[in-house]
Amino acid sequence: MSYSDWFLSLSFFLYSVNWVWDIIRSDSYFSEVAFLAPLWPLFGILLLIYLRNNKFSIFFMKSAFFAACVGVSVIAFYEKFIQGAYRVTNGVSPIVFGNLSMLYSVLAFFVLLASSRNVSKNMALLLFIFILGGILTSIFTGSRGSWGCLFFVLFALIKKFKYDGCFKFKLDARSLIFIALFFAFGYLLITFSHIEDRFMMIKSDLMDYREGRVFTSLGLRFEMWRGAWIIFSQHIWFGAGESQLTFMRDQLVESGVLNRGVIREGSLVFLHLHNDIFDVAARRGLIGVLFALIMYFVPFYLFFAKYFRSTHEELRWLALSGGLIPIMYFLFGLSYTVMREPQMLAAYFLLISVIWCAIRQIEDKLRKDLN
């Protein structure tokens, strides 16, 4: 364990302690969020310590990302084309399923680029198909908050093409398969994704909200965020508390300050404020926001420091993939409170720990080879 290992662990620990303290002071042990949820950062620390002291298979880690893409693709294509679902969900929130599918797809793509020199072209093509399936899964969920992450894929492609000279094109069987895949992906995207419908909803919701009609997907989010600001302004330093947030929100509704839709939409009860930073600010105040930003910034800084200080190709791509996780989660959290979802919490802390330890293991090997 080095200084950077403990620094990363400390960022996880502070976030967990702040959340657990908020639960204890709010007497909300049996609230809508399981008590184990804020313990996921501690599980991440334990995994990091274990992997730093025991060698593990980096190949297995990379394979797991592609396996995840295959798994979500099978589920999505079954729900979409067999069951005829408008939005695929895998039995959970379509937003959570979409975000996780996009997360694993982007990570798998960066891992593929990290290993491109050691993978045959035929295998690379197959793995690329898996990645496309994961991206389509995310798009089929209708989770608009994850689609912006496709820019990371475009960035990686441009970077790889620029430095490896991949713009050299040779018409062979693999090229024809790639062209066919491109058109098949485009066909599925245009025909079955409902992207245009989802973006038109944004325009319609904005117009409705401006005219005072709040009961829309975007309008209710705006109301929740307005309510979060009101609650935060009344409890700036430590927030309203884990259990008091929904109580104060309901009071604002009863007094006519907020639209009644922020409590429920049909049979769906909203248990959070659909924005990670606003939700934390209202529950745990400036202190909570500070620890949340530390939890995002420290991994971002450590991974990109590894990227800029190293010349090892695989290490640099892994560092980019790890550094993208907090960026992607921050983007996910702009429209949904992903850090209150157990699946998203587990993925954040465990993936960062595993990728970080993979980088440190590569560094240890390089250092040993030099000596």
NORNOR-V852681 format. One record per residue. N is the residue number from 1. RES is the residue in one small letter. PSI is psi in whole degrees, 0 to 359 (none if undefined). Layout:
# NORNOR-V852681
n:N res:RES psi:PSI
n:N res:RES psi:PSI
This chain:
# NORNOR-V852681
n:1 res:m psi:128
n:2 res:s psi:179
n:3 res:y psi:315
n:4 res:s psi:325
n:5 res:d psi:314
n:6 res:w psi:328
n:7 res:f psi:316
n:8 res:l psi:317
n:9 res:s psi:321
n:10 res:l psi:321
n:11 res:s psi:321
n:12 res:f psi:317
n:13 res:f psi:316
n:14 res:l psi:319
n:15 res:y psi:316
n:16 res:s psi:314
n:17 res:v psi:319
n:18 res:n psi:319
n:19 res:w psi:315
n:20 res:v psi:318
n:21 res:w psi:321
n:22 res:d psi:321
n:23 res:i psi:317
n:24 res:i psi:314
n:25 res:r psi:337
n:26 res:s psi:357
n:27 res:d psi:45
n:28 res:s psi:47
n:29 res:y psi:332
n:30 res:f psi:42
n:31 res:s psi:187
n:32 res:e psi:339
n:33 res:v psi:127
n:34 res:a psi:146
n:35 res:f psi:335
n:36 res:l psi:343
n:37 res:a psi:309
n:38 res:p psi:357
n:39 res:l psi:352
n:40 res:w psi:321
n:41 res:p psi:325
n:42 res:l psi:323
n:43 res:f psi:322
n:44 res:g psi:320
n:45 res:i psi:314
n:46 res:l psi:319
n:47 res:l psi:319
n:48 res:l psi:314
n:49 res:i psi:318
n:50 res:y psi:314
n:51 res:l psi:332
n:52 res:r psi:338
n:53 res:n psi:2
n:54 res:n psi:134
n:55 res:k psi:146
n:56 res:f psi:168
n:57 res:s psi:111
n:58 res:i psi:327
n:59 res:f psi:319
n:60 res:f psi:320
n:61 res:m psi:314
n:62 res:k psi:318
n:63 res:s psi:327
n:64 res:a psi:325
n:65 res:f psi:316
n:66 res:f psi:323
n:67 res:a psi:322
n:68 res:a psi:319
n:69 res:c psi:318
n:70 res:v psi:315
n:71 res:g psi:310
n:72 res:v psi:328
n:73 res:s psi:315
n:74 res:v psi:315
n:75 res:i psi:314
n:76 res:a psi:315
n:77 res:f psi:327
n:78 res:y psi:311
n:79 res:e psi:322
n:80 res:k psi:313
n:81 res:f psi:341
n:82 res:i psi:311
n:83 res:q psi:343
n:84 res:g psi:29
n:85 res:a psi:141
n:86 res:y psi:318
n:87 res:r psi:124
n:88 res:v psi:146
n:89 res:t psi:335
n:90 res:n psi:28
n:91 res:g psi:4
n:92 res:v psi:189
n:93 res:s psi:132
n:94 res:p psi:333
n:95 res:i psi:314
n:96 res:v psi:314
n:97 res:f psi:319
n:98 res:g psi:317
n:99 res:n psi:316
n:100 res:l psi:321
n:101 res:s psi:317
n:102 res:m psi:320
n:103 res:l psi:310
n:104 res:y psi:328
n:105 res:s psi:315
n:106 res:v psi:317
n:107 res:l psi:317
n:108 res:a psi:322
n:109 res:f psi:317
n:110 res:f psi:323
n:111 res:v psi:322
n:112 res:l psi:317
n:113 res:l psi:325
n:114 res:a psi:330
n:115 res:s psi:13
n:116 res:s psi:327
n:117 res:r psi:342
n:118 res:n psi:6
n:119 res:v psi:135
n:120 res:s psi:158
n:121 res:k psi:324
n:122 res:n psi:317
n:123 res:m psi:320
n:124 res:a psi:321
n:125 res:l psi:318
n:126 res:l psi:315
n:127 res:l psi:326
n:128 res:f psi:324
n:129 res:i psi:318
n:130 res:f psi:317
n:131 res:i psi:317
n:132 res:l psi:321
n:133 res:g psi:320
n:134 res:g psi:321
n:135 res:i psi:317
n:136 res:l psi:321
n:137 res:t psi:313
n:138 res:s psi:319
n:139 res:i psi:323
n:140 res:f psi:337
n:141 res:t psi:341
n:142 res:g psi:12
n:143 res:s psi:95
n:144 res:r psi:335
n:145 res:g psi:344
n:146 res:s psi:346
n:147 res:w psi:333
n:148 res:g psi:340
n:149 res:c psi:347
n:150 res:l psi:338
n:151 res:f psi:331
n:152 res:f psi:323
n:153 res:v psi:316
n:154 res:l psi:318
n:155 res:f psi:315
n:156 res:a psi:321
n:157 res:l psi:312
n:158 res:i psi:317
n:159 res:k psi:316
n:160 res:k psi:317
n:161 res:f psi:321
n:162 res:k psi:316
n:163 res:y psi:338
n:164 res:d psi:1
n:165 res:g psi:37
n:166 res:c psi:0
n:167 res:f psi:351
n:168 res:k psi:119
n:169 res:f psi:132
n:170 res:k psi:124
n:171 res:l psi:103
n:172 res:d psi:189
n:173 res:a psi:319
n:174 res:r psi:321
n:175 res:s psi:319
n:176 res:l psi:320
n:177 res:i psi:318
n:178 res:f psi:318
n:179 res:i psi:317
n:180 res:a psi:319
n:181 res:l psi:319
n:182 res:f psi:314
n:183 res:f psi:325
n:184 res:a psi:318
n:185 res:f psi:315
n:186 res:g psi:320
n:187 res:y psi:311
n:188 res:l psi:321
n:189 res:l psi:313
n:190 res:i psi:321
n:191 res:t psi:321
n:192 res:f psi:355
n:193 res:s psi:336
n:194 res:h psi:29
n:195 res:i psi:316
n:196 res:e psi:319
n:197 res:d psi:318
n:198 res:r psi:323
n:199 res:f psi:326
n:200 res:m psi:329
n:201 res:m psi:324
n:202 res:i psi:311
n:203 res:k psi:316
n:204 res:s psi:318
n:205 res:d psi:321
n:206 res:l psi:318
n:207 res:m psi:318
n:208 res:d psi:318
n:209 res:y psi:321
n:210 res:r psi:330
n:211 res:e psi:8
n:212 res:g psi:4
n:213 res:r psi:108
n:214 res:v psi:334
n:215 res:f psi:64
n:216 res:t psi:170
n:217 res:s psi:310
n:218 res:l psi:324
n:219 res:g psi:318
n:220 res:l psi:326
n:221 res:r psi:315
n:222 res:f psi:320
n:223 res:e psi:318
n:224 res:m psi:318
n:225 res:w psi:325
n:226 res:r psi:319
n:227 res:g psi:322
n:228 res:a psi:319
n:229 res:w psi:320
n:230 res:i psi:313
n:231 res:i psi:318
n:232 res:f psi:318
n:233 res:s psi:338
n:234 res:q psi:342
n:235 res:h psi:71
n:236 res:i psi:315
n:237 res:w psi:312
n:238 res:f psi:1
n:239 res:g psi:179
n:240 res:a psi:337
n:241 res:g psi:156
n:242 res:e psi:313
n:243 res:s psi:342
n:244 res:q psi:343
n:245 res:l psi:307
n:246 res:t psi:326
n:247 res:f psi:314
n:248 res:m psi:323
n:249 res:r psi:316
n:250 res:d psi:325
n:251 res:q psi:319
n:252 res:l psi:326
n:253 res:v psi:313
n:254 res:e psi:329
n:255 res:s psi:359
n:256 res:g psi:5
n:257 res:v psi:320
n:258 res:l psi:154
n:259 res:n psi:143
n:260 res:r psi:342
n:261 res:g psi:340
n:262 res:v psi:347
n:263 res:i psi:315
n:264 res:r psi:153
n:265 res:e psi:100
n:266 res:g psi:238
n:267 res:s psi:359
n:268 res:l psi:122
n:269 res:v psi:126
n:270 res:f psi:120
n:271 res:l psi:2
n:272 res:h psi:184
n:273 res:l psi:15
n:274 res:h psi:32
n:275 res:n psi:124
n:276 res:d psi:312
n:277 res:i psi:316
n:278 res:f psi:320
n:279 res:d psi:315
n:280 res:v psi:319
n:281 res:a psi:317
n:282 res:a psi:323
n:283 res:r psi:317
n:284 res:r psi:8
n:285 res:g psi:197
n:286 res:l psi:325
n:287 res:i psi:315
n:288 res:g psi:319
n:289 res:v psi:319
n:290 res:l psi:312
n:291 res:f psi:326
n:292 res:a psi:317
n:293 res:l psi:323
n:294 res:i psi:318
n:295 res:m psi:328
n:296 res:y psi:316
n:297 res:f psi:320
n:298 res:v psi:309
n:299 res:p psi:320
n:300 res:f psi:312
n:301 res:y psi:314
n:302 res:l psi:317
n:303 res:f psi:316
n:304 res:f psi:334
n:305 res:a psi:319
n:306 res:k psi:320
n:307 res:y psi:313
n:308 res:f psi:338
n:309 res:r psi:354
n:310 res:s psi:154
n:311 res:t psi:359
n:312 res:h psi:121
n:313 res:e psi:310
n:314 res:e psi:318
n:315 res:l psi:319
n:316 res:r psi:319
n:317 res:w psi:322
n:318 res:l psi:322
n:319 res:a psi:320
n:320 res:l psi:317
n:321 res:s psi:319
n:322 res:g psi:320
n:323 res:g psi:336
n:324 res:l psi:337
n:325 res:i psi:307
n:326 res:p psi:328
n:327 res:i psi:313
n:328 res:m psi:319
n:329 res:y psi:323
n:330 res:f psi:319
n:331 res:l psi:316
n:332 res:f psi:319
n:333 res:g psi:356
n:334 res:l psi:333
n:335 res:s psi:0
n:336 res:y psi:150
n:337 res:t psi:78
n:338 res:v psi:333
n:339 res:m psi:11
n:340 res:r psi:7
n:341 res:e psi:122
n:342 res:p psi:320
n:343 res:q psi:319
n:344 res:m psi:321
n:345 res:l psi:312
n:346 res:a psi:315
n:347 res:a psi:319
n:348 res:y psi:303
n:349 res:f psi:324
n:350 res:l psi:320
n:351 res:l psi:317
n:352 res:i psi:317
n:353 res:s psi:316
n:354 res:v psi:313
n:355 res:i psi:321
n:356 res:w psi:315
n:357 res:c psi:329
n:358 res:a psi:317
n:359 res:i psi:315
n:360 res:r psi:326
n:361 res:q psi:320
n:362 res:i psi:319
n:363 res:e psi:318
n:364 res:d psi:319
n:365 res:k psi:317
n:366 res:l psi:320
n:367 res:r psi:320
n:368 res:k psi:322
n:369 res:d psi:325
n:370 res:l psi:324
n:371 res:n psi:none
